[in-house]
């Protein structure tokens, strides 16, 4: 009878040791999962910041691309003003207003 009790105790202790090792493994997995979750939250924040910066850079690039076109418009406006002024001056000189 005592042998059966010893066998039973050994089986229980063996199972308990297996359960404890599984619990330790679960704790390691939980720790790894927690760290991965925190890293993903940090990455999400970093991605949001990068999106904002890229958006700002795109806006700046559009402004820089617009500058040469604006210069040409200003030049064309100046040329048209000079030509109109010359024509008006020519007409005024021809009709006798000095």
Backbone as JSON, one array per atom type, in Angstrom:
{
  "sequence": "XXXXXXXXXXXXXXXXXXXXXXXXXXXXXXXXXXXXXXXXXXXXXXXXXXXXXXXXXXXXXXXXXXXXXXXXXXXXXXXXXXXXXXXXXXXXXXXXXX",
  "N": [[0.82, -1.2, 0.0], [1.93, 1.15, 0.74], [3.76, 1.49, -1.28], [2.1, 2.09, -3.42], [1.14, 4.55, -2.6], [3.5, 6.01, -2.6], [4.13, 5.83, -5.33], [1.94, 7.2, -6.34], [2.37, 9.74, -5.18], [4.78, 10.37, -6.43], [3.94, 10.49, -9.09], [2.15, 12.61, -8.93], [3.87, 14.68, -8.11], [5.57, 14.72, -10.31], [3.83, 15.49, -12.37], [3.13, 17.96, -11.35], [5.6, 19.27, -11.53], [5.85, 19.36, -14.31], [3.68, 20.99, -14.95], [4.46, 23.35, -13.64], [6.73, 24.0, -15.13], [5.55, 24.52, -17.58], [4.03, 26.73, -16.88], [6.09, 28.53, -16.36], [7.1, 28.75, -18.97], [4.87, 29.94, -20.2], [4.89, 32.37, -18.87], [7.25, 33.46, -19.88], [6.53, 33.68, -22.55], [4.41, 35.46, -22.29], [5.8, 37.72, -21.37], [7.42, 38.26, -23.59], [5.43, 38.77, -25.46], [4.27, 41.07, -24.33], [6.4, 42.88, -24.52], [6.61, 42.99, -27.31], [4.15, 44.1, -27.96], [4.38, 46.65, -26.77], [6.5, 47.62, -28.3], [5.25, 47.72, -30.8], [3.35, 49.71, -30.34], [5.04, 51.92, -29.96], [6.22, 51.97, -32.49], [4.0, 52.59, -34.01], [3.47, 55.2, -33.18], [5.83, 56.41, -34.09], [5.53, 56.03, -36.86], [3.28, 57.62, -37.33], [4.36, 60.15, -36.76], [6.29, 60.26, -38.78], [4.63, 60.27, -41.03], [3.4, 62.77, -40.75], [5.65, 64.43, -41.04], [6.46, 63.79, -43.66], [4.27, 64.7, -45.07], [4.47, 67.43, -44.55], [6.9, 67.94, -45.83], [6.18, 67.32, -48.47], [4.4, 69.41, -48.94], [6.16, 71.59, -48.77], [7.84, 71.02, -50.95], [6.05, 71.28, -53.06], [5.61, 74.02, -52.89], [8.16, 74.95, -53.54], [8.37, 74.0, -56.16], [6.47, 75.6, -57.32], [7.56, 78.14, -57.36], [9.34, 78.8, -59.67], [7.44, 78.91, -61.76], [5.84, 81.01, -60.9], [7.67, 83.07, -61.11], [7.97, 83.22, -63.89], [5.39, 84.03, -64.57], [5.37, 86.56, -63.36], [7.41, 87.79, -64.85], [6.27, 87.73, -67.42], [4.06, 89.4, -66.95], [5.36, 91.79, -66.39], [6.65, 92.3, -68.86], [4.41, 92.59, -70.54], [3.3, 94.86, -69.36], [5.32, 96.76, -69.9], [5.26, 96.79, -72.72], [2.61, 97.68, -73.2], [2.77, 100.19, -71.98], [4.71, 101.38, -73.62], [3.33, 101.44, -76.07], [1.14, 103.08, -75.45], [2.54, 105.42, -74.8], [3.75, 105.95, -77.28], [1.47, 106.42, -78.85], [0.46, 108.69, -77.56], [2.54, 110.51, -78.07], [2.39, 110.68, -80.85], [-0.11, 111.87, -81.24], [0.34, 114.32, -80.33], [0.68, 115.11, -77.68], [2.94, 116.31, -75.56]],
  "CA": [[0.0, 0.0, 0.0], [2.83, 2.3, 0.83], [4.34, 1.66, -2.61], [1.11, 2.77, -4.24], [1.12, 5.95, -2.17], [4.75, 6.61, -3.11], [3.96, 5.97, -6.77], [0.97, 8.28, -6.53], [3.05, 10.99, -4.86], [5.76, 10.62, -7.49], [3.18, 10.91, -10.27], [1.61, 13.96, -8.67], [5.0, 15.61, -8.14], [6.04, 14.8, -11.7], [2.85, 16.31, -13.09], [3.27, 19.31, -10.82], [6.81, 19.84, -12.12], [5.54, 19.65, -15.72], [2.78, 22.15, -14.94], [5.26, 24.52, -13.28], [7.59, 24.38, -16.26], [4.67, 25.12, -18.59], [3.69, 28.07, -16.4], [7.27, 29.36, -16.61], [7.11, 29.02, -20.41], [3.8, 30.91, -20.47], [5.33, 33.68, -18.38], [8.21, 33.97, -20.86], [5.76, 34.07, -23.74], [3.67, 36.67, -21.92], [6.77, 38.81, -21.33], [7.79, 38.55, -24.99], [4.25, 39.39, -26.08], [4.12, 42.41, -23.77], [7.43, 43.72, -25.13], [6.25, 43.17, -28.72], [3.02, 45.04, -27.97], [4.92, 47.99, -26.5], [7.27, 48.03, -29.48], [4.32, 48.06, -31.87], [2.78, 51.01, -30.01], [6.08, 52.9, -30.25], [6.35, 52.03, -33.94], [2.82, 53.28, -34.51], [3.71, 56.63, -32.94], [6.89, 56.83, -35.01], [4.95, 56.08, -38.2], [2.43, 58.81, -37.39], [5.25, 61.31, -36.86], [6.88, 60.26, -40.12], [3.59, 60.68, -41.99], [3.26, 64.23, -40.64], [6.84, 65.06, -41.61], [6.41, 63.6, -45.12], [3.22, 65.61, -45.53], [5.05, 68.77, -44.5], [7.92, 68.02, -46.87], [5.47, 67.38, -49.75], [3.87, 70.77, -49.07], [7.3, 72.46, -49.06], [8.3, 70.74, -52.31], [5.09, 71.91, -53.96], [5.9, 75.45, -52.87], [9.4, 75.18, -54.29], [8.07, 73.78, -57.56], [5.61, 76.7, -57.77], [8.32, 79.39, -57.47], [9.73, 79.17, -61.05], [6.25, 79.27, -62.55], [5.44, 82.33, -60.45], [8.64, 84.01, -61.68], [7.63, 83.41, -65.3], [4.17, 84.86, -64.62], [5.77, 87.93, -63.04], [8.15, 88.3, -66.0], [5.3, 87.98, -68.5], [3.28, 90.58, -66.57], [6.23, 92.96, -66.55], [6.82, 92.52, -70.3], [3.13, 93.12, -71.05], [3.17, 96.25, -68.87], [6.26, 97.59, -70.65], [4.76, 96.92, -74.1], [1.42, 98.55, -73.17], [3.25, 101.56, -71.68], [5.37, 101.9, -74.82], [2.29, 101.73, -77.07], [0.4, 104.27, -75.01], [3.46, 106.56, -74.94], [3.88, 106.2, -78.72], [0.21, 107.03, -79.31], [0.37, 110.06, -77.02], [3.53, 111.34, -78.78], [1.9, 110.88, -82.21], [-1.24, 112.79, -81.3], [0.82, 115.66, -80.0], [0.81, 115.43, -76.26], [4.35, 116.24, -75.21]],
  "C": [[0.86, 1.27, 0.0], [3.49, 2.57, -0.54], [3.38, 2.39, -3.53], [1.06, 4.25, -3.89], [2.36, 6.67, -2.68], [4.66, 6.83, -4.62], [3.02, 7.12, -7.1], [1.62, 9.63, -6.28], [4.06, 11.36, -5.94], [5.05, 11.1, -8.76], [2.66, 12.33, -10.1], [2.75, 14.98, -8.74], [5.55, 15.79, -9.54], [5.11, 15.69, -12.51], [2.93, 17.77, -12.65], [4.5, 19.99, -11.42], [6.58, 20.22, -13.59], [4.67, 20.9, -15.8], [3.56, 23.42, -14.63], [6.16, 24.95, -14.43], [6.76, 25.01, -17.38], [4.29, 26.54, -18.18], [4.87, 29.01, -16.62], [7.37, 29.71, -18.09], [6.05, 30.05, -20.78], [4.19, 32.29, -20.01], [6.35, 34.28, -19.34], [7.5, 34.45, -22.11], [4.99, 35.36, -23.46], [4.6, 37.88, -21.92], [7.17, 39.23, -22.75], [6.64, 39.25, -25.7], [4.06, 40.82, -25.6], [5.15, 43.36, -24.39], [7.1, 44.0, -26.6], [5.1, 44.18, -28.85], [3.5, 46.47, -27.75], [5.73, 48.51, -27.68], [6.34, 48.44, -30.61], [3.64, 49.41, -31.6], [3.77, 52.12, -30.32], [6.22, 53.08, -31.77], [5.18, 52.79, -34.56], [2.97, 54.79, -34.33], [4.75, 57.17, -33.91], [6.35, 56.97, -36.44], [4.06, 57.31, -38.36], [3.28, 60.07, -37.53], [5.88, 61.39, -38.24], [5.87, 60.7, -41.17], [3.41, 62.2, -41.96], [4.45, 64.94, -41.29], [6.84, 64.94, -43.13], [5.38, 64.54, -45.72], [3.75, 67.03, -45.59], [6.08, 68.96, -45.61], [7.26, 68.09, -48.25], [4.93, 68.79, -50.0], [5.0, 71.74, -49.43], [7.79, 72.26, -50.48], [7.34, 71.36, -53.32], [5.32, 73.41, -54.04], [7.14, 75.79, -53.67], [9.17, 74.99, -55.78], [7.25, 74.94, -58.14], [6.42, 77.97, -58.03], [8.75, 79.72, -58.9], [8.54, 79.59, -61.91], [5.8, 80.68, -62.19], [6.38, 83.4, -61.02], [8.32, 84.28, -63.15], [6.37, 84.26, -65.44], [4.51, 86.32, -64.33], [6.52, 88.57, -64.22], [7.21, 88.63, -67.15], [4.47, 89.22, -68.19], [4.09, 91.86, -66.75], [6.41, 93.3, -68.03], [5.56, 93.12, -70.9], [2.96, 94.57, -70.61], [4.09, 97.18, -69.64], [5.75, 97.83, -72.06], [3.55, 97.85, -74.13], [1.84, 99.99, -72.9], [3.9, 102.17, -72.91], [4.35, 102.27, -75.89], [1.52, 102.98, -76.69], [1.27, 105.52, -75.17], [3.61, 106.94, -76.41], [2.64, 106.91, -79.25], [0.1, 108.47, -78.81], [1.35, 110.99, -77.73], [3.0, 111.65, -80.18], [0.74, 111.87, -82.27], [-0.88, 114.17, -80.77], [0.87, 115.99, -78.54], [2.28, 115.22, -75.89], [4.53, 116.38, -73.75]]
}
